[in-house]
Amino acid sequence: SSINPTIQQPVAAGEEEEEEVLSSEQYSCVSRQQLQIIRSSYSSSKPSPFLLSRLKEYEQRHKRCDPFSASFNRSSRELKPEEDEAENYCRYIVWTPVNGLGNRMLSISSSFLYALLTNRVLLVDFGPDMVDLFCEPFHNSTWFLPRDFTFKGRANTQLLRREEEQKKEMPYVASLLQLFLSYDNDDYDKLFYKSETQPLLKKVPWLVLRSDQYFAPYLFLMPCFRAELDRMFPDDKETVFHHLGRYLFSPSNQVWGHIIGFYDAYLAKADRRIGLQIRVFSLDKTPASLILSQVINCIQEESRIIILPNATTTTTTTASSSGRNRTTTTTAILVASLLGQFYTELNRMYKEWNEKAGATVVGVYRTNHEEMQVLGSSSHNMKALVDIYLLSMCDVLVTSPRSTFGYVAHGLAGLTPWILQSQDIEDEEQRVKEPACRRGVSKEPCLQFHANYYDTSPDHREAGGPVPVIMDCEDFQYGLKLV
Ligand code: GDP
C-alpha cells in the first residue's frame, strides 16, 4: 500500500481539487525531516540569507501561480504572449524528461535556478516512471504539470532561429517556446546561453525545456545573471547544486523506506562510510576485471581511503567475546553499480581479509544490481534513487568519470569525490592507467555540453577574466564546472 498518499498528479487544473489533494495535515514527507537530522551531524555548508529569501519569495510565487490557481487556468487556456510586464504575471518553465535519472535531476535543478533568476514558476512533466520518486518540494502546492495540459503542437521552436535570421527589431513573440539544452543541441538552441536573448525570452510566458544538462554553471557566465547569482552564492560557488538539489529533492516516503532501512541496517553503525559508484558505459571498451583493479588501486593505493591495518598487529583494540583482539574502527563500503560482479569480488576480498583479522573491519554492501539501464520504469528509477541517496549519505566517495549519476550523489553529499580515471582501452594491453583516480576540483556537477559565447580558457581566467568561478571538468573534455 502507498505510504505517500499526497504525492499524485492533479488531473486537471480545477481549483476545486485544491483542498482534497493538498491539505497540509495530509502532507508529510518523512525523508525531509529525517535527512535534516542525519545531515546535521556532518554538513557544514549553509545557504546564504539572500538565497533563503529568494526561495521564500519563490514559494509564494509558486503558490500564487500553481496548477490550482486562477492565474494558471487563465494562462494555460489562453496561451497569450505577454503584453504587459506586470510583476505578478505568471510565467512558467516546464521541465520535460530526457535521459537517465542523474541527467534529469541535474537539469531540473538548473531549471529551478533559472526560474529563480527570471521570476518563473517551475512545473515538471513527470511520466509514470517519475511521479512516485519525490515529495512535493513546495509546501502546500504542487509542481506537477496537469496531465491534460498539452503543449505539443503549440510549441514554437523556430523563434530563436527566425530571430537570428531576420534580425528583426521587434520580433514576433510566441506564447510558448521549446528550449533544447541537450547534448545534441544546435547553434540556434544554444542562443539561449546568450545574455542578449534573455529579454526576448522574458516575454514568452511558457518555456518548455528539454534538457539533460546541468546548465547552471553557464548562467554564471551570462552577464545578465551574474550579479544576482553572486548575491545568492556569495562565498561558495561549489555548493550551488548541493543547496538547490537538497531543497528540491526529498525522496518520497516509499523510496525513503528503502533508503533508511538499508542505511540503518548496514551503514549507520560504521565509523566510516565509503561509497563506490561504478558506472560502466561499455564493457567492450573496458573489461570489468580492469575496472575492479582500478577501483582497488584507487581506494588502497592512490587515495589511501582504505588502509588495512596489519591483520595480526592492530593499533586500537578491544577484547571481543571470543577473546581475540579486534579493531574498533569499522568501515562500510557501499557498492553502487548496475553490474553485480564488483560487489561480489570486493565482498570476497574483504571477507578473506576480515577472516585473517578475526573481525569485521570492512563490510561490503549493495542494494541491488539491475544489470542494465532501463528507461521508463518506475521501480528501476526508485532503485536508482535509493543508490544515489545512500551514496550521498557516505563520508567519502569514489565516482566514475562522465557519470551524471555520480555527480548527483557527490553534489547532494557536498563532497569532492575521488574520480576514477577514464579507462577505455584501445589496444590489447590491459593495464590500469596511473593514477587510478584523482581528487576532483569541486563538489559541483560538470556541465558537459554547452555553448562558446564566453572565453573560459585557463589563460583568460588566469589573466583575471570575468569567470574565475569556472574550471574545466576533470572527466569531460570541454566540460565546465563551478569551483
Ligand atoms: P549516467 O548515464 O551515468 O550519466 O547517469 P544517469 O542517471 O543519467 O543514467 C544512468 C541510469 O542507469 C540511472 O538513472 C539508473 O537508472 C541506472 N544506473 C546507473 N548506475 C546505477 C547504479 O549504481 N544503481 C542503480 N540502481 N541504477 C544505476
Boltz pocket constraint, residues with backbone or C-beta under 6 A from the ligand:
constraints:
  - pocket:
      binder: B
      contacts: [[A, 99], [A, 100], [A, 101], [A, 102], [A, 103], [A, 104], [A, 277], [A, 278], [A, 279], [A, 336], [A, 337], [A, 338], [A, 368], [A, 370], [A, 372], [A, 373], [A, 374], [A, 380], [A, 381], [A, 383], [A, 384], [A, 385], [A, 387], [A, 402], [A, 403], [A, 404], [A, 405], [A, 406]]
      max_distance: 6.0
